[in-house]
Amino acid sequence: MKGAPLSAGIRARLAFLLFIASLPALALVIADAAYRYGQERTNALQELRQLADALGETEGALLRDVRAFLQNLASASEVSGLRDDPLACEQTIATALKGNPQYAFLAAVDFAGRVVCPGLPLQEALDVRHAAWFQRVLVQKDFIVGNYTMDPANKAPAVSLAYPIFAASGEMIGAAYAALHADWLKQQLVGLALPEGYASGLVESSGELVAAHPETENPFGHELPLSAMTQAFAPTRTVALAGTNWLIASAPLGGIPWKGLVVLVAVDEARLWRVVWRHVALGVALYLAVLALGVVAAVFGAYRLVVLPVRGLHQATEQLSAGGHNFAAAPRDEDRSELADLARAFRRMASTLEAQQSALRSASAQKSRFLAVASHDLRQPLHAAMMSLEFASRGASPDVLAYIERARRSIRRLAQQLDMLAGIVERDALGTDLGPRVWQVPVAKVLRRVAEAYSPLAREKGLGFHVVMSRLVVATDEAFLATILDNLVDNAIKYTERGRIVVGCRRRAGICRLEVHDTGRGIPAERLEHIFDAFYRLDQSAGEGLGLGLLIVKETATMLRHRLAVRSTPGVGSCFTVEIPLWSAWGASPPAAPAEVAR
Amino acid sequence: MTRVLIIDDDDELRSLMKEGMQAAGFEVADAPNGKRGLALQRMQPAELVITDLFMPGQEGVETLLELQREYPKVPVIAISGGGRRMKFDYLEVAKEIGAAACLRKPFEFRELLEMVERVLSRGASA
């Protein structure tokens, strides 16, 4: 299970969960963006409103000045006496024009619409009878603001304004006319400081733009499209101009009872977005960064908190099913999580199983022992019966002999059945009674024991005896391994006259190689393969002992499935090795449960 | 008359073997267990011992060892009906220890008699 710390399954689930959990954060980022945009918009609208009002006020003030000026002019005696002395009137007006450069043209017009006193010399007599402003001033008999036109005199864009001229009697005899340079109006626009991205304009009711600032990249262009006109004249509206949306605020000119001229201030909506965008981008970036961090932390956290406990239990389960002996680690008492509950339940199950197995084993062992004894006890009488019949057959008549023979046949059959039964019983007994129980064993424990047990013996014989300790932990049955080691060391001491015996282990790719070296007489190559056979002894002079030692070693190693090997050089020494799997390797992939104990 | 000692924990069988041996002209001493058997042997040594190996508490093998130690010249015939224990055949163990011959139960009396005579004649010629 080495490799990725988490399986794809758990990683995918975690990532999914984290993503779901983080969605509110994302929603928050989006909501914040929306809120910010709302705020920006409100601010912009407020700004627009204020600017428009300020501009309207300024422009209005300007026009009020014009009104006052025209009123003055109209009430001048020279002007009101235009019928009597047009020349004097003309002179007055010309002087006034010279002194006021904001006017493109000044004139006094009589009741019939004839320009009687032009401020600038005219090529030909001008008749304004049909001009809209003239009609209006006749009707209104008050200051009027006319259209935005090309001034007839010098072809410059100008706004027409007029004030009625009254005779002493009070009747209207004409009007004082002024053509105000559109530029003059524009200057006021320029004078108003606009925040970046804002645009202002002065618009006539026909849609024509009288003045605009800034001149270039102005959304208003030269005239507002008709579709925008109605909208533009609402207090604040979003209007689509030249492909983008603009927020527009409009205001009338202050103090002038006329809506023919309107001040507009606009700001590109996209601009507002750009401000918000920065925040949104930052928010999303933060969100992603935090999410990534969270995922990494969770992956590692989950490894410790979820995967390790689960793997531990998995391992324990595998080992338990393989016949091992693993109750899994006990969780702390305070731990009330599902994993802890599972672990506790597992431990209970394992110990119950263990108890049951134990009970079964002892019951089975008892039964086996009983049956073994019984089978032996059953055979004795059989034997006695046979022998008795044998004696009886001596000197018996043929008839009696025949019956005796039949009896003996039956007894032989019975003996065969008993043999079979005994065979089965013993096979059973070996399987449950004597099978190895594999668990983790620190090699040092077994080594220490053999060192203590055999040091005196070795010393007596004048041999060096070194047992090299090891930190390795192996998967084996401690008692069985001790038996193997005891026999190997015993053997080594027996066959070594001088020198020393060394016991130690080497680690080799998941295996612990336990080695017993001696400087004994060695084993010739041709005898090596027989060395583990029953009662094979190199010579009879080696003293007491049944020669069973190595046979026991071989049988026990086979039962444990540990590989046994021997190397030897006659005259130099021998080395017996037992290969035992390391606990860490065995735990990761326990062998399949042994089907039958090897015989 | 050659004296023979029979050790076996089964009474019926032991008495049958005794009768058989007596009928064959041997002087027979018998004991139901190794301890008594050894005592008898010490009191009056027999020239041949027939002993069952599978007796309670591994007594048979120990008895054999004792006999070999104290009376190395007296041949011992080991008999066993216990079969195999721990995969180690008791009879082979006995051979290793130095029993002169082994017989697996059940056997016919005449087989035992033949073996006795063979063992004794071997000993006589050695």
Interface residues (C-beta under 8 A of the other chain):
Chain A: S375 H376 R379 Q380 P381 L382 H383 A384 M386 M387 S388 E390 F391 A415 D419 A422 E426 L430 L434 A534 F535 L546 G547 L548 E555 R599
Chain B: D10 E12 L13 L16 M17 E19 G20 F54 G81 G82 G83 R84 M86 K87 F88 E92 V93 E96 I97 K105 P106 F107 E108 F109 R110
